[in-house]
């Protein structure tokens, strides 16, 4: 494959949007609309990878926190605790019967 066959130049809009050329979308199986992730390799290159399932998102929030300084795992844990507390309160209110 020649260098010109492996390189494509695209424009980037003022909002930071770029169009992935059709031949690359087809080759990678990227649906439109769809999602991709950008991965920095050890050599410093940035690679576009299709997201085919939720497991492809694993690790994208590593080191990120919400406005309260919680990691995604901590945020999820807090949400689950709130859900359990709500379920427990409903069970107490309805005597264990699910009358919702």
VENZI-V803351 format. One record per run of one state. SS is the DSSP state (alpha for helix, beta for strand, coil for the rest). FROM is the first residue (numbers start at 1). TO is the last residue. Records with the same first field share a line. If there is no record, write none. Layout:
SS = FROM-TO  FROM-TO
This chain:
coil = 1-2  7-11  13-17  19-21  29-35  41-45  51-53  58-71  94-100
alpha = 3-6  22-28  54-57  72-93
beta = 12-12  18-18  36-40  46-50
